[in-house]
Amino acid sequence: MNRNIKVLIADNDDLNCDFLKCLFVRYGIKEVAMVNSPAAALYELMVSQEYDLLISHVYFNEGNGLALTKQIRAQPELKKLKIILMSAHPVPDDAINAGADAYFEKPVDLRRLRETIATYFP
């Protein structure tokens, strides 16, 4: 897996964010940022435009990852961004139809997550 990627994690649960950040650090990926809402994620992505991967929860207190994904896909400058959505509720078809590259149901199979990311960033 390419370790020179920049990852943005969007989740309103700090524990999930911290866990995912630790996981990426364990994979050797050092550029990991975290936000707690879809609005903050879209803002960060539009301002920076340097992220390679977005890992987002589907359901937030305000907004959702499906709408965020559609907004991102409508931005030509973000077309290369890979998006992985996660949720404890099974919505794989909705996630893919929204434009996500992959969907994982929680609890996430970490081996499969790593393999999926490695296919995007060999």
C-alpha positions as CSV (number, residue, x, y, z in Angstrom):
1,M,0.0,0.0,0.0
2,N,1.2,3.5,-0.9
3,R,1.9,5.2,2.4
4,N,2.2,8.7,0.8
5,I,-1.5,9.4,0.8
6,K,-3.5,12.0,2.6
7,V,-6.6,10.7,4.4
8,L,-9.6,12.6,5.7
9,I,-11.8,10.8,8.3
10,A,-15.4,12.2,8.8
11,D,-17.3,10.8,11.7
12,N,-19.2,12.4,14.6
13,D,-17.9,9.7,17.0
14,D,-14.5,10.8,18.3
15,L,-13.7,7.2,19.3
16,N,-14.2,6.0,15.7
17,C,-12.0,8.8,14.4
18,D,-9.3,8.1,16.9
19,F,-9.4,4.4,16.1
20,L,-9.2,4.9,12.4
21,K,-6.4,7.4,12.7
22,C,-4.4,4.9,14.8
23,L,-5.1,2.3,12.2
24,F,-3.7,4.4,9.4
25,V,-0.7,5.4,11.5
26,R,-0.1,1.7,12.0
27,Y,-0.2,1.2,8.2
28,G,2.5,3.9,8.0
29,I,0.2,6.7,6.7
30,K,1.1,9.8,8.5
31,E,-1.2,12.4,6.9
32,V,-4.5,11.8,8.5
33,A,-7.0,14.6,9.4
34,M,-10.4,14.2,11.2
35,V,-13.6,16.2,11.0
36,N,-16.9,15.6,12.8
37,S,-19.5,16.6,10.2
38,P,-20.3,16.4,6.4
39,A,-20.1,20.2,6.2
40,A,-16.7,20.3,7.8
41,A,-15.5,17.4,5.5
42,L,-16.7,19.2,2.3
43,Y,-15.1,22.5,3.5
44,E,-11.8,20.7,4.2
45,L,-11.8,18.9,0.9
46,M,-12.6,22.0,-1.1
47,V,-10.0,24.2,0.7
48,S,-7.2,21.6,0.6
49,Q,-8.0,19.6,-2.6
50,E,-5.0,17.5,-1.6
51,Y,-6.7,14.5,0.0
52,D,-6.6,11.1,-1.7
53,L,-9.1,9.2,0.4
54,L,-12.2,10.1,2.4
55,I,-13.5,7.6,5.0
56,S,-16.9,8.8,6.1
57,H,-19.6,7.6,8.4
58,V,-23.0,7.5,6.7
59,Y,-25.2,8.9,9.5
60,F,-24.4,12.2,11.3
61,N,-26.4,14.3,13.7
62,E,-26.6,16.9,10.9
63,G,-26.4,15.7,7.3
64,N,-25.2,12.4,6.1
65,G,-22.4,10.7,4.2
66,L,-24.6,9.9,1.2
67,A,-25.4,13.5,0.5
68,L,-21.8,14.4,1.2
69,T,-20.7,11.9,-1.4
70,K,-23.1,13.3,-4.0
71,Q,-21.8,16.8,-3.3
72,I,-18.2,15.7,-3.7
73,R,-18.9,13.9,-7.0
74,A,-20.4,17.1,-8.3
75,Q,-17.1,18.8,-7.9
76,P,-14.8,18.2,-10.9
77,E,-11.7,19.1,-8.9
78,L,-12.4,16.3,-6.5
79,K,-13.0,13.6,-9.1
80,K,-9.9,11.6,-8.2
81,L,-10.8,11.4,-4.5
82,K,-11.6,7.8,-3.3
83,I,-14.6,7.6,-1.0
84,I,-15.3,4.8,1.5
85,L,-18.5,5.0,3.5
86,M,-19.2,3.1,6.7
87,S,-22.3,2.5,8.8
88,A,-23.7,0.1,11.3
89,H,-26.8,0.0,9.1
90,P,-26.7,-1.9,5.9
91,V,-26.9,0.6,3.0
92,P,-24.4,-0.7,0.4
93,D,-26.6,0.0,-2.6
94,D,-27.3,3.5,-1.4
95,A,-23.6,4.2,-0.8
96,I,-22.5,3.0,-4.2
97,N,-25.4,4.8,-6.0
98,A,-24.4,8.0,-4.2
99,G,-20.9,7.6,-5.7
100,A,-18.8,5.9,-3.0
101,D,-16.0,3.7,-4.2
102,A,-16.7,1.2,-1.4
103,Y,-19.0,0.6,1.5
104,F,-18.2,-1.2,4.8
105,E,-20.7,-2.2,7.4
106,K,-19.6,-1.8,11.0
107,P,-17.9,-3.5,12.7
108,V,-15.4,-3.1,9.8
109,D,-13.4,-6.1,8.6
110,L,-10.0,-4.4,9.0
111,R,-8.2,-6.8,6.7
112,R,-10.7,-6.2,3.9
113,L,-10.5,-2.4,4.5
114,R,-6.7,-2.5,4.1
115,E,-6.9,-4.6,1.0
116,T,-9.5,-2.3,-0.5
117,I,-7.3,0.8,0.2
118,A,-4.3,-1.0,-1.2
119,T,-6.1,-1.6,-4.5
120,Y,-6.7,2.1,-4.8
121,F,-3.2,3.1,-3.8
122,P,-0.8,0.3,-4.6
